[in-house]
Amino acid sequence: MKKLITVSLLLICVSISFSQSKKQQIETLTIKLDSVNSVLLRSIDSNRELNTTKIALESKISLLKNENASKNDEISLKNEKIESLTKEVNSLEQDYKLVVADLNSKADSAEIFKLKKERIIEVNSYYLKIVDDYLMGAINCLTKELSEDYQFSDVKKCQLDDGFSYKKIENRNIEKGTTITEYFYKNNICFFVNRFWGSEGVSEFQRLYYDRNGQLIQVLSTQLNPADIVNYCYFYTEVIEKEKINYIIDEISSSEMKLDRIFGDK
């Protein structure tokens, strides 16, 4: 009986002890659960803050992207404007260069025209001096008369004062008419050629001017009828057609070479 009471008391004590231990465990678990809940709540709040920050950052990034795109558009527009202005500047520079080149060309042309005019005046003075002063009564001259196949030629060569000299060839062809070519030289350089051609009522005069180096600078020509010649009614015009100039030069060169062969100069 005593043992039974002892066992019963022991069971009661164990039961009380277990009951107290379980209560403590529940309280401990409750505290831990509350702690976990608190942590979870703080984590949720933190996540909310992070999400709010994320949304704010995303909005800011979106605004920055839009602003950057707008700036890029502005830069593109400015680059296009710069490119357009650069092209305009290059075009203006090109126009300026063309204007400068044109002005220089006109200045050069004006200077060339001035020198050409001065040379023609000088050549005309030489020509008149030879015709009026030297050829009238010149004694230092050689003349020859030639004939062959319906063609007759008179040639003349004169050495004059002051370094001037003169050559002339006159061809009379029964079919082609008469051609007279006169060459005027100073210091053995040709400065003027006077050429006449006439046949059956039609005549042509040609005058060729050369610079001091013997380079051709102008060709003048006029066609006349007998009445014009009698009344001295004629005007020279400048020959600018390359083909006609070349033809005249060839004819003059051919006659000059014939003169040189006749007189044995070359």
C-alpha positions in Angstrom: 0.0 0.0 0.0 2.8 2.3 0.9 4.5 1.5 -2.4 1.3 2.3 -4.2 1.0 5.7 -2.6 4.6 6.3 -3.3 4.2 5.5 -7.0 1.1 7.6 -7.2 2.8 10.5 -5.7 5.7 10.0 -8.1 3.4 10.0 -11.1 1.7 13.1 -9.9 5.0 14.9 -9.5 6.2 13.7 -12.9 2.9 14.8 -14.4 3.1 18.2 -12.8 6.7 18.5 -13.9 5.9 17.6 -17.5 3.0 19.9 -17.5 5.1 22.8 -16.4 7.9 21.9 -18.9 5.4 21.8 -21.7 4.0 25.1 -20.8 7.4 26.6 -20.8 8.1 25.1 -24.2 4.9 26.5 -25.5 5.8 29.9 -24.1 9.3 29.6 -25.6 7.9 28.6 -28.9 5.4 31.5 -28.7 8.2 33.9 -28.1 10.2 32.5 -31.0 7.2 32.6 -33.2 6.5 36.2 -32.2 10.2 36.9 -33.0 9.9 35.2 -36.4 6.7 37.1 -37.1 8.4 40.3 -36.1 11.3 39.5 -38.4 8.9 38.6 -41.2 7.0 41.8 -40.7 10.2 43.8 -40.8 11.2 41.8 -43.9 7.9 42.6 -45.5 8.2 46.3 -44.6 11.7 46.2 -45.9 10.6 44.6 -49.1 7.8 47.1 -49.5 10.4 49.9 -49.0 12.7 48.1 -51.6 9.8 47.8 -54.0 9.0 51.5 -53.5 12.6 52.4 -54.0 12.7 50.0 -57.0 9.6 51.6 -58.5 11.1 55.1 -57.9 14.4 54.1 -59.5 12.7 52.5 -62.4 10.6 55.7 -62.9 13.8 57.8 -62.7 15.6 55.5 -65.1 12.7 55.7 -67.5 12.7 59.5 -67.2 16.5 59.5 -67.7 16.1 57.3 -70.8 13.5 59.5 -72.2 15.6 62.6 -71.5 18.6 60.8 -73.0 16.6 59.9 -76.1 15.5 63.6 -76.3 19.1 64.8 -76.0 20.2 62.3 -78.6 17.5 63.6 -80.9 18.7 67.1 -80.3 22.3 66.0 -80.9 21.2 64.4 -84.2 19.3 67.5 -85.2 22.4 69.6 -84.3 24.7 67.2 -86.2 22.4 67.4 -89.2 22.5 71.2 -89.0 26.2 71.2 -88.6 26.5 68.9 -91.6 24.2 71.2 -93.6 26.1 74.3 -92.5 29.4 72.6 -93.4 28.2 71.8 -96.8 27.0 75.4 -97.2 30.3 76.7 -96.0 32.2 74.3 -98.5 29.9 75.5 -101.3 30.5 79.1 -100.4 34.2 78.5 -100.3 34.0 76.8 -103.7 32.0 79.8 -105.0 34.6 82.1 -103.5 37.4 80.2 -105.2 35.6 80.3 -108.5 35.0 84.1 -108.1 38.7 84.7 -107.2 39.8 82.5 -110.1 37.4 84.4 -112.4 38.7 87.7 -111.1 42.3 86.6 -111.6 41.5 85.3 -115.0 39.8 88.6 -115.9 42.8 90.5 -114.5 45.2 88.3 -116.5 43.0 88.7 -119.6 43.0 92.5 -119.1 46.7 92.5 -118.7 47.2 90.2 -121.7 44.8 92.4 -123.7 46.8 95.5 -122.7 50.1 93.9 -123.6 48.6 92.7 -126.9 47.3 96.1 -127.8 50.6 97.7 -127.0 52.4 95.2 -129.1 50.1 95.7 -132.0 50.6 99.5 -131.8 54.4 98.8 -131.8 54.1 96.4 -134.8 52.1 98.9 -136.8 54.7 101.6 -136.1 57.5 99.2 -137.4 55.4 98.3 -140.4 54.8 102.0 -141.4 58.4 102.8 -140.8 59.6 100.0 -143.1 56.9 100.8 -145.8 57.3 104.6 -145.7 61.0 105.0 -145.0 63.1 101.9 -145.8 61.5 100.2 -148.8 61.2 103.5 -150.7 64.5 103.4 -152.5 66.0 100.5 -150.7 69.2 99.3 -152.4 70.2 96.3 -150.4 67.6 94.0 -152.0 67.6 90.8 -154.0 64.8 90.1 -156.5 64.0 87.1 -158.7 61.4 86.1 -161.2 60.3 82.5 -161.6 57.7 80.7 -163.7 56.5 77.1 -163.9 53.3 75.4 -165.1 51.0 78.4 -165.6 52.3 80.0 -162.4 54.6 83.1 -162.2 56.4 84.3 -159.1 58.2 87.4 -158.1 60.3 87.2 -154.9 62.2 90.0 -153.1 64.4 90.1 -150.1 65.8 93.3 -148.4 68.1 93.9 -145.5 67.2 97.3 -144.0 68.6 99.6 -141.3 68.0 99.2 -137.5 67.9 95.4 -137.7 64.8 95.3 -139.9 64.5 93.0 -142.9 61.8 92.3 -145.5 60.7 89.4 -147.7 58.0 89.2 -150.3 56.6 86.5 -152.6 54.0 87.2 -155.3 52.4 84.2 -157.0 50.3 84.7 -160.1 48.3 81.7 -161.1 46.1 81.8 -164.2 43.4 79.6 -162.5 43.7 80.5 -158.8 44.4 84.2 -159.0 47.2 86.3 -157.3 48.6 85.9 -153.8 51.1 88.4 -152.3 52.7 87.6 -149.0 55.0 90.1 -147.2 57.1 89.2 -144.2 58.5 91.8 -141.9 61.4 91.0 -139.5 63.3 92.7 -136.7 66.6 91.1 -135.7 65.6 88.1 -137.8 62.3 87.5 -135.8 59.1 87.9 -137.8 56.8 90.5 -136.2 54.2 91.0 -139.0 52.9 89.3 -142.1 50.7 91.1 -144.7 48.9 88.8 -147.1 46.7 89.5 -150.1 44.7 87.1 -152.3 42.5 88.1 -155.2 40.6 86.4 -158.0 37.7 87.4 -160.3 36.4 90.3 -158.3 36.9 88.9 -154.8 39.8 89.8 -152.6 40.9 89.0 -149.1 43.5 90.8 -146.9 45.0 89.1 -143.9 47.3 90.6 -141.3 49.2 88.6 -138.7 50.8 90.1 -135.6 53.5 88.4 -133.6 55.1 89.1 -130.2 58.8 89.8 -129.6 59.4 86.0 -129.4 57.8 85.4 -132.8 54.6 83.9 -131.3 51.4 84.7 -133.1 49.1 87.0 -131.1 46.4 88.1 -133.6 45.0 87.4 -137.0 42.9 90.0 -138.9 41.0 89.4 -142.1 38.7 91.2 -144.5 37.0 90.2 -147.8 36.4 92.9 -150.4 34.9 93.5 -153.8 36.6 95.9 -156.4 34.4 98.9 -155.3 35.6 98.5 -151.7 39.2 98.5 -152.8 38.8 101.6 -154.9 37.0 103.5 -152.2 39.2 102.1 -149.4 36.0 101.0 -147.7 37.0 98.0 -145.7 37.4 96.9 -142.1 39.5 94.1 -140.6 37.9 91.6 -138.1 39.7 89.3 -135.9 39.9 85.6 -137.0 39.0 83.3 -134.1 38.1 80.1 -135.9 40.9 77.7 -135.2 40.6 75.9 -138.5 40.9 79.1 -140.5 43.8 80.3 -138.4 45.6 77.0 -139.0 44.9 77.2 -142.7 46.4 80.8 -142.9 49.4 79.8 -140.9 50.1 76.8 -143.2 49.8 79.0 -146.3 52.2 81.6 -144.9 54.7 78.9 -143.6 54.6 77.2 -147.0 55.4 80.5 -148.8 58.1 81.4 -146.3 59.8 78.1 -146.8 59.6 78.6 -150.6 61.3 82.0 -150.2 64.1 80.5 -148.0 64.7 77.8 -150.7 64.9 80.4 -153.4 67.3 82.6 -151.6 69.2 79.7 -150.0 68.6 80.9 -146.5 67.8 77.5 -145.1 
